[in-house]
Amino acid sequence: MTTLTAPSGHQQRGPGRWPCILATLIALFGFTHPIRAATTPAPEPATGWQVKPEVRAQHFMAVTAHPLATRAATDILSTGGNAVDAAIAAQLVLNLVEPQSSGIGGGAFMLYWDAAKQELQTLDGRETAPAAAGADYFRDHNGTLLKWPNARVGGRAVGVPGTLHLLHTAHHLFGTKLWAELFSPAITLATQGFSVSPRLARSIAGAADKGLRRFTPTREYFLTDEGVPLPVGHQLKNPAFAKALQQIAHEGISSFYQGPIASKLLQALQGTSALPAVMTDTDLAHYRTILRPPVCAPYRGYSICGMGPPSSGALTVGQILGLLERFDLSRMGPSPHSIHLILEASRLAYADRARYIADSDFSPVPVNGLLDPDYLASRSRKIQADSIIGKAPAGHPPGATSANASFTQHEAPGTSHLSIVDNQGNIVSMTTTIESGFGSGLMTQGFLLNNELTDFAFVATHNGRKVANRVEGGKRPRSSMAPTIVFDSGGMPILVAGSPGGSRIICYVAQTLIGVLDWEMSPQQAVSMPHFCNRNGASDLEKNASAPSTDAALQKLGHQTRIRDMNSGLHLIQILPTGQLLGGADPRREGLASGE
């Protein structure tokens, strides 16, 4: 493993460009003072800003949210496993060392590039609503809508978990190592213990009075006997999780979806929320991973590919980039002017997201229409260089057959992302979640259960129209997760990307792709760039040394701005024409890029 001392992009546009870009970044974002961000806590507790070197590798690379998960992945890769094998091992370790963000009690989306077949597969392991869930799922006995903070804790919020089924499906289709072998790193850590990291300790402290104390198994695991959040360095063991993993490793996933693990999971839901949990053994037994068609959007000769509905990630990222195609962002560089244009494109894309995107098995989604070049060109003309659109209305894309209501709902900034390239060129880009930090607050058999059902709209109709993302039995809630693989004009993969961050994931990924493809940043520079985002409302700017000057420039154009913490977890791998791999791990978290 080697650290980079100079930036490098996959395209070479001539010498002298990088000093100009870096000078702009320093002036605009204050890159010379990254430590200042460490004093500002993020909405989802993190370790603070950690300056990270970019990593270069020749054969394989993994970038995950925790060093132990990255080590598990690279150990698998170095002993002949492929990208899917490594992803499974990493996810199981993340469940243990980063339990607040993802695990087998949640859901995930995976992109898999099969280098030998030159095929991209996208796997939907999103959680589902129980069959008995309906339009009034989030109304109390008096018919009053629950408030999100009350709805997110307890069994009523839990969707049928999909992550483990996705991992098993991916392994069956693409894996090379024995299933049981991939569980060994997590089982060993759960049995022998691991050191509580600064981010986990801060996350526990931040959530202690927001659900962790409420349920006995969760309280006993994350708090000391005195009721104090576990401190940094505490050696934490999880024998219950080790036992569950051993059972799944040797018996397969049937024990989770139909056997004793399933029975205990259902028992854990009972009596934990004001409204009863309605998940049944049939809901668990009928869960299936869905292989869906990839969604790919053109951008400056590249193809930006990701997960289709129920994810809004690929469609909305693709729209943002398509709306910006007519602007010379490369010439502008990262400046208030280019940031303004990106924010305006985001307004328009998020407006369409709010109206049209949901689980396409239940609500028709005009996928092709939303990415239609003529439609995007027409929408793009609403973007002006010297003024804002304001609240953007949804458009009328070709193929839209339903007059849905525009509706958004709270989306917690939890989640985790991992990017992996193996020595055969196979790729995994996987975003994985239990929704909010610590999910529903419920723990069973050593793992937390998601609160993913709160990603549904709490109402079925709005202004006399149906809401596409309304609750329906068996439906998958809309997600912003955006695992991404970028292909060049010859159809070869050049970039693997993704991030956590709730509904801002889309902004984070789009901005990072622009950073690499337009502004020629290296992966580490792109993930370190301060964030900005507009979800069809106020324009958010990440706190940093020079945010006030950018803020002032945007306000002159009419933006309502907010300077705030914007905690992502971007993990990038760039594949150079030589085959060399460059990795970048988000400095806002404790992730690690590593390879050989």
C-alpha positions as CSV (number, residue, x, y, z in Angstrom):
1,M,0.0,0.0,0.0
2,T,1.4,3.4,-1.0
3,T,0.2,6.8,-0.3
4,L,0.0,9.4,-3.0
5,T,2.0,12.6,-2.8
6,A,0.4,14.2,-5.9
7,P,-3.1,14.2,-7.3
8,S,-3.9,12.2,-10.4
9,G,-7.0,11.9,-12.5
10,H,-7.9,9.3,-15.1
11,Q,-7.8,11.9,-17.8
12,Q,-4.8,14.0,-18.5
13,R,-5.7,17.5,-19.8
14,G,-2.3,19.1,-19.7
15,P,0.1,20.3,-17.0
16,G,-0.6,23.3,-14.9
17,R,-4.3,22.6,-14.4
18,W,-4.0,21.1,-10.9
19,P,-2.2,24.1,-9.2
20,C,-5.1,26.3,-10.5
21,I,-7.8,23.9,-9.2
22,L,-6.0,23.6,-5.9
23,A,-5.6,27.3,-5.5
24,T,-9.4,27.7,-6.2
25,L,-10.2,25.0,-3.6
26,I,-8.0,26.6,-1.0
27,A,-9.6,30.0,-1.6
28,L,-13.1,28.7,-1.8
29,F,-13.2,26.0,0.8
30,G,-10.2,26.6,3.1
31,F,-8.5,23.3,2.4
32,T,-5.4,24.5,4.2
33,H,-7.3,24.2,7.5
34,P,-9.0,20.8,7.6
35,I,-8.5,20.4,11.3
36,R,-11.0,23.2,12.0
37,A,-13.8,20.8,11.0
38,A,-12.9,18.5,13.9
39,T,-14.3,21.0,16.4
40,T,-17.8,20.8,14.9
41,P,-19.9,17.7,15.7
42,A,-21.9,16.3,12.8
43,P,-25.6,15.4,12.8
44,E,-24.7,11.7,13.0
45,P,-21.8,11.6,15.5
46,A,-18.4,11.0,13.9
47,T,-14.8,11.1,15.0
48,G,-14.3,14.5,13.5
49,W,-12.1,15.4,10.6
50,Q,-9.3,13.0,10.0
51,V,-6.8,13.9,7.3
52,K,-6.3,10.8,5.2
53,P,-3.8,10.0,2.5
54,E,-4.9,8.7,-0.9
55,V,-4.1,5.1,-1.5
56,R,-2.7,3.5,-4.6
57,A,-2.9,-0.2,-5.4
58,Q,-2.1,-2.5,-8.3
59,H,-4.2,-5.5,-7.9
60,F,-7.2,-5.0,-5.6
61,M,-8.7,-2.4,-3.2
62,A,-11.4,-2.1,-0.6
63,V,-12.8,1.1,1.0
64,T,-15.2,0.7,3.9
65,A,-16.3,2.7,6.9
66,H,-14.1,1.0,9.5
67,P,-10.5,-0.3,9.4
68,L,-11.5,-3.7,10.7
69,A,-14.0,-4.1,7.9
70,T,-11.5,-3.0,5.3
71,R,-9.0,-5.5,6.7
72,A,-11.6,-8.3,6.5
73,A,-12.3,-7.4,2.9
74,T,-8.6,-7.2,1.9
75,D,-7.8,-10.5,3.7
76,I,-10.5,-12.2,1.6
77,L,-9.2,-10.6,-1.6
78,S,-5.6,-11.5,-0.9
79,T,-6.5,-15.2,-0.4
80,G,-8.3,-15.5,-3.7
81,G,-11.8,-14.3,-2.9
82,N,-13.6,-12.0,-5.3
83,A,-15.4,-8.6,-4.7
84,V,-18.6,-10.2,-3.6
85,D,-16.8,-12.5,-1.1
86,A,-15.0,-9.5,0.3
87,A,-18.2,-7.4,0.5
88,I,-19.9,-10.1,2.6
89,A,-17.1,-10.4,5.0
90,A,-16.9,-6.6,5.3
91,Q,-20.6,-6.2,5.9
92,L,-20.7,-8.7,8.7
93,V,-17.8,-7.0,10.4
94,L,-19.5,-3.6,9.9
95,N,-22.6,-5.0,11.6
96,L,-20.4,-5.6,14.7
97,V,-18.1,-2.5,14.7
98,E,-20.4,0.1,13.2
99,P,-23.8,-1.3,14.4
100,Q,-25.5,2.0,14.4
101,S,-25.3,2.2,10.6
102,S,-26.0,-1.2,9.0
103,G,-26.3,-4.9,9.5
104,I,-28.3,-8.0,8.9
105,G,-31.3,-6.4,10.5
106,G,-31.5,-3.8,7.7
107,G,-31.4,-3.5,3.9
108,A,-29.0,-2.8,1.1
109,F,-28.5,-2.1,-2.6
110,M,-25.6,-3.8,-4.5
111,L,-24.0,-3.1,-7.9
112,Y,-21.9,-5.9,-9.2
113,W,-19.7,-5.6,-12.3
114,D,-18.7,-9.0,-13.7
115,A,-15.5,-8.3,-15.5
116,A,-15.4,-11.6,-17.4
117,K,-18.9,-11.3,-18.7
118,Q,-18.8,-7.5,-19.0
119,E,-22.2,-7.3,-17.3
120,L,-23.5,-5.0,-14.6
121,Q,-26.0,-6.5,-12.1
122,T,-28.0,-4.5,-9.6
123,L,-29.5,-6.3,-6.6
124,D,-32.3,-4.9,-4.5
125,G,-32.2,-6.0,-0.9
126,R,-34.4,-3.1,0.4
127,E,-36.6,-3.9,3.4
128,T,-40.3,-4.5,2.7
129,A,-43.5,-3.5,4.6
130,P,-45.4,-6.3,6.2
131,A,-48.3,-7.6,4.2
132,A,-50.8,-6.2,6.7
133,A,-49.4,-2.7,6.4
134,G,-51.8,-0.2,4.8
135,A,-52.6,3.5,4.3
136,D,-53.2,4.1,8.0
137,Y,-50.1,2.4,9.2
138,F,-48.7,5.6,10.8
139,R,-52.0,6.7,12.4
140,D,-52.8,6.1,16.0
141,H,-56.0,4.6,17.4
142,N,-57.6,8.1,17.1
143,G,-56.6,8.5,13.5
144,T,-53.9,11.0,14.3
145,L,-50.7,10.8,12.3
146,L,-47.7,9.8,14.4
147,K,-44.8,12.3,14.5
148,W,-41.6,10.9,13.0
149,P,-39.5,10.9,16.3
150,N,-42.2,8.8,17.9
151,A,-42.7,6.5,14.9
152,R,-39.0,5.7,14.4
153,V,-38.5,3.7,17.7
154,G,-39.9,0.3,18.3
155,G,-41.4,-2.6,16.3
156,R,-43.9,-0.6,14.3
157,A,-41.0,1.0,12.4
158,V,-39.3,-2.3,11.4
159,G,-39.4,-3.5,7.8
160,V,-38.6,-7.1,6.8
161,P,-34.8,-7.2,6.7
162,G,-33.2,-7.7,3.3
163,T,-29.4,-7.4,3.7
164,L,-28.7,-11.0,4.6
165,H,-30.9,-12.3,1.7
166,L,-29.0,-9.9,-0.7
167,L,-25.6,-11.2,0.5
168,H,-26.7,-14.8,0.1
169,T,-28.1,-14.2,-3.4
170,A,-25.0,-12.4,-4.5
171,H,-22.8,-15.2,-3.1
172,H,-25.0,-17.8,-4.9
173,L,-24.7,-16.0,-8.2
174,F,-21.2,-14.6,-8.1
175,G,-19.2,-15.7,-5.0
176,T,-16.2,-18.0,-5.1
177,K,-15.2,-18.8,-1.5
178,L,-17.2,-21.0,0.8
179,W,-20.2,-19.2,2.5
180,A,-19.1,-20.2,6.0
181,E,-15.5,-18.9,5.5
182,L,-16.8,-15.4,4.9
183,F,-18.3,-15.3,8.4
184,S,-15.1,-16.1,10.2
185,P,-13.7,-12.6,10.7
186,A,-16.9,-11.3,12.2
187,I,-17.4,-14.4,14.4
188,T,-13.8,-14.1,15.7
189,L,-14.2,-10.4,16.5
190,A,-17.6,-10.9,18.2
191,T,-16.2,-13.7,20.3
192,Q,-12.8,-12.2,21.2
193,G,-14.0,-8.6,21.4
194,F,-13.0,-5.4,19.6
195,S,-12.2,-1.9,20.8
196,V,-15.0,0.7,20.7
197,S,-14.0,3.4,18.3
198,P,-14.4,7.1,18.8
199,R,-17.2,7.3,16.3
200,L,-19.1,4.4,17.9
201,A,-18.6,5.9,21.4
202,R,-19.9,9.3,20.3
203,S,-22.8,7.6,18.5
204,I,-23.8,5.7,21.6
205,A,-23.6,8.8,23.7
206,G,-25.7,10.8,21.2
207,A,-28.4,8.1,21.1
208,A,-28.4,7.0,24.7
209,D,-31.5,9.1,25.6
210,K,-33.1,8.8,22.2
211,G,-34.0,5.1,22.3
212,L,-31.1,3.1,23.5
213,R,-32.2,3.1,27.1
214,R,-35.7,2.1,26.2
215,F,-35.2,-1.6,25.4
216,T,-33.3,-3.9,27.7
217,P,-31.1,-5.8,25.2
218,T,-30.0,-2.6,23.6
219,R,-29.4,-0.9,26.9
220,E,-27.4,-3.8,28.3
221,Y,-25.2,-4.0,25.2
222,F,-24.4,-0.3,24.6
223,L,-24.3,1.0,28.2
224,T,-22.3,0.0,31.2
225,D,-23.9,-1.5,34.3
226,E,-24.1,2.0,35.7
227,G,-26.0,3.2,32.6
228,V,-23.2,5.2,31.1
229,P,-22.5,5.0,27.3
230,L,-19.5,2.8,26.5
231,P,-16.3,4.7,26.4
232,V,-13.7,4.8,23.6
233,G,-11.4,1.8,23.9
234,H,-13.9,-0.4,25.8
235,Q,-13.4,-4.0,24.7
236,L,-16.8,-5.1,23.5
237,K,-17.8,-8.7,22.9
238,N,-21.0,-9.9,21.3
239,P,-21.5,-13.6,22.0
240,A,-25.1,-13.5,20.9
241,F,-24.2,-12.2,17.5
242,A,-21.4,-14.8,17.2
243,K,-23.9,-17.5,17.9
244,A,-26.4,-16.2,15.3
245,L,-23.6,-15.9,12.7
246,Q,-22.4,-19.4,13.4
247,Q,-25.9,-20.7,12.8
248,I,-26.3,-18.7,9.5
249,A,-22.8,-19.7,8.4
250,H,-23.5,-23.5,8.8
251,E,-27.3,-23.6,8.0
252,G,-27.7,-20.8,5.5
253,I,-30.2,-18.0,5.7
254,S,-33.2,-20.3,6.3
255,S,-32.7,-20.0,10.1
256,F,-32.9,-16.2,9.7
257,Y,-36.0,-16.1,7.5
258,Q,-37.8,-19.2,8.7
259,G,-36.1,-20.8,11.7
260,P,-35.2,-19.9,15.3
261,I,-33.6,-16.6,14.5
262,A,-36.8,-15.5,12.7
263,S,-38.9,-16.6,15.7
264,K,-36.8,-14.6,18.1
265,L,-36.8,-11.6,15.8
266,L,-40.6,-11.5,15.7
267,Q,-40.8,-11.9,19.5
268,A,-38.5,-8.9,19.8
269,L,-41.0,-6.7,18.0
270,Q,-43.9,-7.4,20.3
271,G,-45.1,-4.7,22.8
272,T,-42.3,-2.2,21.8
273,S,-44.4,0.5,20.2
274,A,-47.7,2.3,20.8
275,L,-49.1,0.6,17.8
276,P,-48.6,-3.1,17.4
277,A,-46.0,-4.6,15.1
278,V,-47.8,-6.6,12.3
279,M,-44.8,-8.4,10.8
280,T,-45.4,-12.2,10.6
281,D,-43.4,-15.3,10.0
282,T,-44.9,-15.3,6.5
283,D,-43.5,-11.9,5.8
284,L,-40.1,-13.1,6.7
285,A,-40.3,-16.4,4.8
286,H,-41.5,-14.6,1.6
287,Y,-38.7,-12.0,1.4
288,R,-36.8,-12.1,-1.9
289,T,-33.9,-10.1,-3.3
290,I,-34.8,-8.6,-6.7
291,L,-32.4,-8.3,-9.6
292,R,-33.4,-5.1,-11.3
293,P,-32.3,-3.5,-14.5
294,P,-29.5,-0.9,-13.9
295,V,-30.3,2.7,-14.4
296,C,-27.6,4.5,-16.5
297,A,-27.4,8.1,-17.4
298,P,-25.1,9.7,-19.9
299,Y,-22.8,12.5,-18.8
300,R,-20.0,14.0,-21.0
301,G,-19.3,10.7,-22.7
302,Y,-19.5,8.7,-19.5
303,S,-22.2,6.4,-18.3
304,I,-23.2,6.9,-14.7
305,C,-24.9,3.7,-13.5
306,G,-26.7,2.8,-10.4
307,M,-29.8,1.3,-8.7
308,G,-33.3,1.9,-10.0
309,P,-36.5,2.3,-8.0
310,P,-37.2,1.9,-5.2
311,S,-33.9,3.8,-5.0
312,S,-34.1,7.4,-6.2
313,G,-30.3,7.6,-6.2
314,A,-29.4,6.8,-9.8
315,L,-32.3,8.6,-11.3
316,T,-31.8,11.8,-9.3
317,V,-28.0,11.8,-9.6
318,G,-28.5,11.2,-13.3
319,Q,-31.0,14.1,-13.6
320,I,-28.7,16.5,-11.8
321,L,-25.8,15.7,-14.1
322,G,-28.0,15.7,-17.2
323,L,-29.3,19.2,-16.3
324,L,-25.8,20.4,-16.0
325,E,-24.5,19.0,-19.3
326,R,-24.8,22.3,-21.1
327,F,-22.6,24.2,-18.6
328,D,-18.8,24.1,-18.9
329,L,-18.2,23.2,-15.2
330,S,-14.6,22.2,-16.1
331,R,-13.8,25.7,-17.1
332,M,-15.6,27.2,-14.1
333,G,-13.9,25.0,-11.6
334,P,-15.3,24.8,-8.0
335,S,-16.5,28.3,-7.6
336,P,-19.6,30.0,-6.2
337,H,-20.8,30.2,-9.9
338,S,-20.6,26.5,-10.5
339,I,-22.0,25.7,-7.0
340,H,-25.0,27.9,-7.8
341,L,-25.6,25.9,-11.0
342,I,-25.3,22.5,-9.3
343,L,-27.7,23.7,-6.5
344,E,-30.3,24.8,-9.1
345,A,-30.0,21.5,-11.0
346,S,-30.6,19.7,-7.7
347,R,-33.8,21.7,-7.0
348,L,-35.2,20.5,-10.3
349,A,-34.2,16.9,-9.8
350,Y,-35.4,16.7,-6.2
351,A,-38.8,18.1,-7.4
352,D,-39.2,15.2,-9.8
353,R,-38.0,12.8,-7.1
354,A,-40.7,13.9,-4.7
355,R,-43.5,13.3,-7.2
356,Y,-42.5,10.3,-9.3
357,I,-40.0,8.0,-7.6
358,A,-41.1,5.1,-5.4
359,D,-41.2,1.3,-5.6
360,S,-41.9,0.7,-9.3
361,D,-43.6,-2.6,-8.5
362,F,-46.4,-0.6,-6.9
363,S,-46.2,2.9,-8.5
364,P,-45.3,3.4,-12.1
365,V,-42.0,5.3,-12.4
366,P,-41.2,7.0,-15.7
367,V,-37.5,5.9,-15.6
368,N,-36.7,6.6,-19.2
369,G,-38.7,9.8,-19.2
370,L,-36.9,11.3,-16.2
371,L,-33.6,10.8,-18.0
372,D,-34.8,11.7,-21.5
373,P,-32.3,14.2,-23.0
374,D,-34.9,16.5,-24.5
375,Y,-36.9,16.6,-21.2
376,L,-33.7,17.4,-19.3
377,A,-32.7,20.0,-21.8
378,S,-36.1,21.7,-21.4
379,R,-35.9,21.6,-17.7
380,S,-32.3,22.9,-17.7
381,R,-33.4,26.1,-19.4
382,K,-35.0,27.0,-16.1
383,I,-31.5,27.3,-14.6
384,Q,-30.2,30.9,-14.8
385,A,-26.7,32.0,-14.0
386,D,-27.7,35.1,-12.1
387,S,-30.8,34.1,-10.2
388,I,-32.6,31.2,-8.5
389,I,-35.6,29.2,-9.5
390,G,-37.1,29.2,-6.1
391,K,-39.3,26.3,-5.1
392,A,-39.2,24.2,-8.3
393,P,-42.3,22.4,-9.5
394,A,-42.1,18.8,-10.7
395,G,-41.9,18.5,-14.5
396,H,-43.9,16.3,-16.9
397,P,-41.4,13.6,-18.2
398,P,-42.4,11.5,-21.1
399,G,-44.2,8.3,-20.0
400,A,-45.5,9.7,-16.8
401,T,-48.9,8.0,-16.4
402,S,-50.0,9.0,-12.9
403,A,-50.7,12.4,-11.4
404,N,-49.0,11.8,-8.1
405,A,-48.8,14.3,-5.3
406,S,-45.4,15.9,-4.7
407,F,-44.4,14.7,-1.2
408,T,-41.2,14.4,0.8
409,Q,-40.7,13.0,4.3
410,H,-37.9,12.9,6.9
411,E,-35.0,10.7,5.9
412,A,-32.4,10.1,8.6
413,P,-28.7,10.4,7.7
414,G,-27.6,6.9,8.8
415,T,-26.2,4.2,6.5
416,S,-22.8,3.0,5.3
417,H,-21.1,2.4,1.9
418,L,-18.3,0.1,0.7
419,S,-16.5,0.1,-2.6
420,I,-14.4,-3.0,-3.7
421,V,-12.4,-3.9,-6.8
422,D,-10.8,-7.4,-6.9
423,N,-7.8,-8.6,-8.9
424,Q,-9.9,-9.9,-11.7
425,G,-11.6,-6.5,-12.2
426,N,-14.9,-7.4,-10.6
427,I,-16.5,-4.6,-8.7
428,V,-18.9,-4.2,-5.8
429,S,-20.5,-0.9,-4.9
430,M,-22.9,-1.4,-2.0
431,T,-24.8,1.0,0.2
432,T,-26.3,-0.6,3.3
433,T,-28.4,0.7,6.1
434,I,-30.7,0.2,9.1
435,E,-32.0,3.8,8.5
436,S,-31.5,6.1,11.5
437,G,-28.6,5.7,13.8
438,F,-29.3,2.4,15.8
439,G,-32.4,1.9,13.7
440,S,-35.5,1.2,15.6
441,G,-33.5,0.8,18.9
442,L,-34.5,-2.8,19.0
443,M,-31.9,-5.5,19.3
444,T,-32.2,-9.2,19.0
445,Q,-29.6,-11.9,19.0
446,G,-26.8,-9.3,19.0
447,F,-27.9,-7.2,16.0
448,L,-30.1,-4.1,15.7
449,L,-33.3,-4.0,13.7
450,N,-34.0,-1.3,11.2
451,N,-36.6,1.5,11.3
452,E,-36.9,1.6,7.5
453,L,-40.6,1.9,7.3
454,T,-40.4,5.5,8.3
455,D,-38.9,6.1,4.9
456,F,-42.5,5.8,3.6
457,A,-44.7,8.8,3.3
458,F,-46.9,8.8,6.4
459,V,-49.9,9.8,4.3
460,A,-51.5,8.0,1.3
461,T,-52.9,11.1,-0.3
462,H,-51.9,14.8,-0.5
463,N,-53.9,17.6,-2.0
464,G,-56.3,15.1,-3.4
465,R,-53.7,13.0,-5.2
466,K,-52.1,9.7,-4.3
467,V,-48.5,9.8,-2.9
468,A,-46.3,7.4,-4.9
469,N,-44.3,6.5,-1.8
470,R,-47.3,5.6,0.4
471,V,-47.3,2.6,2.6
472,E,-48.6,-0.7,1.0
473,G,-48.1,-4.3,2.1
474,G,-45.0,-5.8,0.6
475,K,-43.8,-2.5,-0.8
476,R,-40.2,-1.2,-0.5
477,P,-39.8,2.4,0.8
478,R,-38.1,4.9,-1.4
479,S,-34.5,5.3,-0.7
480,S,-31.8,7.9,-1.5
481,M,-29.0,5.3,-1.5
482,A,-26.9,5.7,-4.6
483,P,-24.2,3.1,-5.1
484,T,-22.6,4.1,-8.4
485,I,-20.2,2.7,-11.0
486,V,-19.0,5.1,-13.8
487,F,-18.1,3.7,-17.2
488,D,-16.1,5.4,-19.9
489,S,-17.1,5.7,-23.6
490,G,-15.7,2.2,-24.3
491,G,-17.9,0.6,-21.6
492,M,-15.1,0.1,-19.1
493,P,-15.5,0.9,-15.4
494,I,-13.4,3.9,-14.2
495,L,-15.0,4.9,-10.9
496,V,-16.8,3.2,-7.9
497,A,-18.6,5.5,-5.6
498,G,-21.3,5.9,-2.9
499,S,-22.1,7.4,0.5
500,P,-24.4,7.4,3.5
501,G,-26.2,10.7,4.4
502,G,-30.0,10.3,4.2
503,S,-31.6,12.2,1.4
504,R,-28.4,14.3,0.9
505,I,-26.7,11.1,-0.4
506,I,-27.7,12.2,-3.9
507,C,-26.0,15.6,-3.5
508,Y,-22.8,14.0,-2.1
509,V,-22.5,11.5,-4.9
510,A,-23.3,13.9,-7.7
511,Q,-20.9,16.5,-6.3
512,T,-18.1,13.9,-6.0
513,L,-18.6,12.7,-9.5
514,I,-18.3,16.3,-10.8
515,G,-15.2,16.7,-8.7
516,V,-13.5,13.7,-10.4
517,L,-15.0,14.0,-14.0
518,D,-15.1,17.8,-14.4
519,W,-12.6,19.2,-12.0
520,E,-10.0,16.4,-12.3
521,M,-9.8,15.8,-8.6
522,S,-8.3,12.6,-7.2
523,P,-10.7,10.4,-5.2
524,Q,-9.3,11.6,-1.9
525,Q,-9.7,15.3,-2.9
526,A,-13.2,14.7,-4.2
527,V,-14.4,13.1,-1.0
528,S,-12.7,15.8,1.1
529,M,-14.4,18.6,-0.8
530,P,-16.8,20.5,1.5
531,H,-20.4,19.7,0.7
532,F,-23.3,21.7,-0.7
533,C,-26.9,20.6,-1.3
534,N,-30.3,21.8,-2.3
535,R,-33.3,19.5,-1.9
536,N,-35.7,22.0,-3.4
537,G,-35.6,24.3,-0.5
538,A,-32.8,26.0,1.3
539,S,-29.2,25.6,0.1
540,D,-27.1,23.9,2.6
541,L,-23.3,24.6,2.9
542,E,-21.0,22.5,5.0
543,K,-19.2,24.3,7.8
544,N,-15.6,25.1,6.9
545,A,-13.1,27.9,7.1
546,S,-14.3,29.7,4.0
547,A,-18.0,28.8,3.9
548,P,-19.1,32.4,4.9
549,S,-17.6,33.9,1.6
550,T,-19.4,31.2,-0.5
551,D,-22.5,31.8,1.5
552,A,-22.4,35.6,0.8
553,A,-22.0,35.0,-2.9
554,L,-24.9,32.6,-3.1
555,Q,-27.1,34.9,-1.0
556,K,-26.5,37.7,-3.6
557,L,-28.0,35.3,-6.2
558,G,-31.1,34.8,-4.0
559,H,-30.3,31.6,-2.2
560,Q,-31.7,31.0,1.2
561,T,-28.6,29.4,2.8
562,R,-27.8,27.4,5.9
563,I,-24.2,26.7,7.1
564,R,-24.3,23.4,8.9
565,D,-22.6,20.0,9.5
566,M,-23.0,17.6,6.6
567,N,-21.7,14.2,7.6
568,S,-21.2,11.9,4.6
569,G,-19.2,8.7,4.3
570,L,-18.0,8.8,0.7
571,H,-15.8,5.9,-0.4
572,L,-14.3,6.0,-3.9
573,I,-12.1,3.9,-6.1
574,Q,-10.8,5.2,-9.4
575,I,-9.5,2.8,-12.0
576,L,-6.8,4.4,-14.2
577,P,-6.2,3.4,-17.8
578,T,-3.1,1.5,-16.6
579,G,-5.3,-0.6,-14.3
580,Q,-3.9,1.1,-11.2
581,L,-6.4,1.8,-8.4
582,L,-6.7,5.0,-6.4
583,G,-8.8,5.1,-3.3
584,G,-10.3,7.8,-1.2
585,A,-12.0,7.5,2.2
586,D,-14.2,10.3,3.6
587,P,-12.2,12.3,6.3
588,R,-15.5,12.9,8.2
589,R,-15.5,9.3,9.4
590,E,-13.1,6.6,10.4
591,G,-13.1,4.6,7.1
592,L,-10.0,3.2,5.4
593,A,-8.9,2.5,1.8
594,S,-6.5,-0.3,1.5
595,G,-5.2,-2.6,-1.2
596,E,-2.2,-4.3,-2.8
